[in-house]
Amino acid sequence: MFILQALYYFLPAYVANMAPVIFKNPLPQPIDFHRSWHNKRIFGDNKTWGGLIAAIITGSAVFILQQSLNSIQFFQSLAIINYKQSMLFGILMATGAILGDLAKSFIKRRLNKQPGEEWFPFDQIDYVIGALLFTLPLYAPPLKIIIALFVLAPVLHYTVNYIAFLLGLKKVRW
């Protein structure tokens, strides 16, 4: 049961992490405005303002949906947090997830890794680290939930990315 609880708890972060791929280029301007730092792009062309905004909006919307579903017994049984709390929690989770991805991209550029080049395990856990760090001041999940999130992240990452590849939303399978 705790695996389902972990998945449900982290749903806003999962959706935020997928949103830039699903809502491709509504605002295609790169966040770094094509700028470099020490002769390397800060983030790269794939990190756009549209992706950032889509991530925060969709992740927050999922949290609002979880808040509305919390009156149903089944969803109450999945809840490990109080969904009556402020929407700030959902905003922080979604923002943390996408900023975790941005931080990883910044580090990848410093290490001369190309956009789209696989970097295991960081490509799979960047959003988990970001979302946990941003929400930690409001809620510290039990250790078994945190462990489950880190174990599930690579499996979900590869599964969702492969589906996105098959649908033509991504150029690479990972």
Long-range contacts (C-beta under 8 A, 24 or more apart in sequence): 1-77, 2-144, 2-145, 2-148, 3-148, 3-152, 4-78, 5-78, 5-79, 5-80, 5-145, 6-80, 6-141, 6-145, 6-148, 6-149, 6-152, 7-152, 8-66, 8-75, 8-78, 8-79, 8-80, 9-78, 9-79, 9-80, 9-81, 9-141, 9-145, 10-93, 10-128, 10-131, 10-149, 11-62, 11-66, 12-59, 12-60, 12-62, 12-63, 12-66, 12-90, 12-93, 12-94, 12-97, 12-131, 13-59, 13-93, 13-94, 13-96, 13-97, 13-127, 13-128, 13-130, 13-131, 14-97, 14-156, 15-58, 15-59, 15-61, 15-62, 15-94, 16-55, 16-56, 16-58, 16-59, 16-62, 16-93, 16-94, 16-95, 16-97, 16-98, 16-127, 16-131, 17-55, 17-97, 17-98, 17-101, 17-127, 18-160, 18-164, 19-51, 19-54, 19-55, 19-57, 19-58, 19-59, 19-98, 20-47, 20-48, 20-50, 20-51, 20-52, 20-54, 20-55, 20-98, 21-164, 21-169, 21-170, 22-54, 22-58, 22-164, 22-169, 23-50, 23-51, 23-54, 23-58, 24-50, 24-51, 24-169, 25-50, 25-51, 26-50, 26-53, 26-54, 27-53, 31-102, 38-110, 40-109, 40-110, 40-112, 41-109, 42-106, 42-109, 43-102, 43-105, 43-106, 43-109, 44-105, 44-109, 44-115, 45-115, 46-105, 46-115, 46-116, 47-101, 47-102, 47-105, 51-98, 52-98, 52-102, 55-94, 55-95, 55-97, 55-98, 56-91, 56-94, 56-95, 56-98, 57-94, 58-94, 59-90, 59-91, 59-93, 59-94, 59-95, 59-97, 59-98, 60-87, 60-90, 60-91, 60-94, 62-90, 62-94, 63-87, 63-89, 63-90, 63-91, 63-93, 63-94, 64-90, 66-90, 80-141, 80-142, 80-145, 81-139, 85-138, 88-138, 89-135, 89-138, 89-139, 92-134, 92-135, 92-138, 93-131, 93-134, 93-135, 94-131, 95-134, 96-127, 96-130, 96-131, 96-132, 96-133, 96-134, 96-135, 97-127, 97-128, 97-130, 97-131, 98-127, 98-130, 99-130, 99-134, 100-126, 100-127, 100-128, 100-129, 100-130, 100-131, 100-133, 101-126, 101-127, 101-130, 103-130, 116-171, 116-172, 118-172, 118-174, 120-154, 121-154, 123-157, 123-174, 124-153, 124-154, 124-157, 124-158, 125-150, 125-153, 125-154, 127-153, 128-153
